[in-house]
Amino acid sequence: MQIMLDAGHGPNTTGKRTPDGNMKEFEFNEAVAQFVKNELTAAGVIVMNCHDKQRDVPLRERTALANKMGVDAFISIHANAYGSTWNNVSGIETFTYVKPSEQSIILASLIQNYLCAITGRTNRGVKRADFAVVRDTKMPAVLVECGFMTNKIEATLLQSTEYRKRCAKAIAFAILCWIQQKR
């Protein structure tokens, strides 16, 4: 099994940060992606990244790499935002394409359920959207939002190593469950 992880956005993407500027979204995304990779690799899964710590990788390049490599699933990891100022919107949501494959729905549901269970955050559900990374990939693909950077409580969590590891464990466990169901 080969899994492609995408730490959403990039290190230089403008505007993708907490309202106080203490955390760029990519810092959270990349840390969680690395923790997920460690968990999956330890379980014998081949894991590749389509992001880069040094540059913002265009979406087309990310999806093209996943398609070229023929990976079995694509998971894009994110921290959410509602506007650009502090507010009370909170919770976790996972997205598939607007016309998702059955396997994308299964994978998204597993990730959503395990993330909410392990973090205790509000379950905002599995949703559908026309995001490039779930639209332009040829394999089951999901985009997961692990909490809101614009919510002070969740922003604090998103900056903590413990919360990042909990998110990673949930995502990795969901992927392993999905792999097991496919066998």
GIVEN-V925495 format. One record per residue. N is the residue number from 1. PHI is phi in whole degrees, -180 to 180 (* if undefined). Layout:
# GIVEN-V925495
N & PHI
N & PHI
This chain:
# GIVEN-V925495
1 & *
2 & -122
3 & -120
4 & -104
5 & -103
6 & -126
7 & -81
8 & -49
9 & 64
10 & -161
11 & -65
12 & -114
13 & -65
14 & -72
15 & 81
16 & -91
17 & -161
18 & -67
19 & -56
20 & -87
21 & 77
22 & -73
23 & -143
24 & -82
25 & -56
26 & -59
27 & -60
28 & -66
29 & -57
30 & -69
31 & -63
32 & -65
33 & -58
34 & -67
35 & -63
36 & -62
37 & -59
38 & -60
39 & -63
40 & -69
41 & -61
42 & -63
43 & -92
44 & 89
45 & -90
46 & -82
47 & -125
48 & -124
49 & -110
50 & -115
51 & -105
52 & -140
53 & -70
54 & -98
55 & -146
56 & -81
57 & -84
58 & -59
59 & -57
60 & -61
61 & -69
62 & -65
63 & -70
64 & -63
65 & -65
66 & -60
67 & -67
68 & -64
69 & -76
70 & 63
71 & -65
72 & -84
73 & -158
74 & -125
75 & -124
76 & -103
77 & -104
78 & -142
79 & -117
80 & -84
81 & -153
82 & -125
83 & 75
84 & -127
85 & -125
86 & -61
87 & -156
88 & -100
89 & -67
90 & -148
91 & 117
92 & -116
93 & -143
94 & -127
95 & -115
96 & -118
97 & -69
98 & -64
99 & -121
100 & -77
101 & -74
102 & -60
103 & -68
104 & -64
105 & -65
106 & -62
107 & -62
108 & -62
109 & -65
110 & -62
111 & -62
112 & -59
113 & -66
114 & -69
115 & -61
116 & -66
117 & -65
118 & -80
119 & -98
120 & 74
121 & -82
122 & -61
123 & -90
124 & -89
125 & 93
126 & -90
127 & -126
128 & -118
129 & -153
130 & -95
131 & -82
132 & -54
133 & -71
134 & -99
135 & -84
136 & -95
137 & -94
138 & -98
139 & -120
140 & -53
141 & -143
142 & -138
143 & -123
144 & -111
145 & -110
146 & -91
147 & 142
148 & -100
149 & -68
150 & -94
151 & -108
152 & -58
153 & -66
154 & -71
155 & -61
156 & -63
157 & -62
158 & -59
159 & -88
160 & -92
161 & -62
162 & -62
163 & -66
164 & -60
165 & -67
166 & -65
167 & -60
168 & -63
169 & -61
170 & -65
171 & -64
172 & -62
173 & -62
174 & -62
175 & -64
176 & -64
177 & -64
178 & -62
179 & -60
180 & -62
181 & -65
182 & -77
183 & -81
